[in-house]
Amino acid sequence: MLFRSPLKGLKITLDAGHGGSDLGTVGLELKVKEKDLNLAVTRALKNELEKAGARVTMTRNSDQELTPEGASATDELQARVDVGERAGSQLFLSIHHNARADVRQGRVSHGTHIYYYHPQSRGLAQAIARPLAEAIGESSWMHVWRSFHVTRQTRMPAVLVEVNFLSNPKLEKGMLRHRDFPVRAAQGIRRGVERFLRSDL
């Protein structure tokens, strides 16, 4: 018996965090740029979701910003939200890699953190956290309430995914640099989204 994928026909916007002049976090040892790693995971996730029948819109598919030079950070973030709204998306996922303001803490921090703002997004955050962590071999995961523009201003369920800590040199040199890391992360996120859809929609 064949089971219909819960992703079939679902409209999803994927946001690869940062881009262009906004590098995001930069690794301490190999100088991996977060903007590049975010895009690699997001492209892999697009492929995973589309294979399962989803209709995916990307806020960016190259190393670019969405707004003209000189625009504010708020304008850039709103432009990303606007992509999802115009597409009529039913879910919004913003992909990032984490760091801490304290460099010493950042060097040893690890864990998958999924952030949400609106109550309707809590279940999505919770559903993604564990499958993603397990897919990349991470022992720590959590879903956390935070006020981020891209999760606060969206009308559809929306989460900001911090896959793991790019500020941790061990992770940067290890799993964050493995060729299959983007695919493994994408597969974990896809399983989490499916888990959410089966229980909530």
Stockholm file with secondary structure:
# STOCKHOLM 1.0

chainA/1-201         MLFRSPLKGLKITLDAGHGGSDLGTVGLELKVKEKDLNLAVTRALKNELEKAGARVTMTRNSDQELTPEGASATDELQARVDVGERAGSQLFLSIHHNARADVRQGRVSHGTHIYYYHPQSRGLAQAIARPLAEAIGESSWMHVWRSFHVTRQTRMPAVLVEVNFLSNPKLEKGMLRHRDFPVRAAQGIRRGVERFLRSDL
#=GR chainA/1-201 SS CCCCCTTTTCEEEEEECCBTTBCCCBCSSSCCBHHHHHHHHHHHHHHHHHHTTCEEEESCSSSCCSSCTTCCHHHHHHHHHHHHHHTTCSEEEEEEEECCSSHHHHTTCCCEEEEECSHHHHHHHHHHHHHHHHHTTCSCEEEEECCCHHHHSCSSCEEEEEEEETTCHHHHHTGGGSTTHHHHHHHHHHHHHHHHHHHHC
#=GC SS_cons         CCCCCTTTTCEEEEEECCBTTBCCCBCSSSCCBHHHHHHHHHHHHHHHHHHTTCEEEESCSSSCCSSCTTCCHHHHHHHHHHHHHHTTCSEEEEEEEECCSSHHHHTTCCCEEEEECSHHHHHHHHHHHHHHHHHTTCSCEEEEECCCHHHHSCSSCEEEEEEEETTCHHHHHTGGGSTTHHHHHHHHHHHHHHHHHHHHC
//
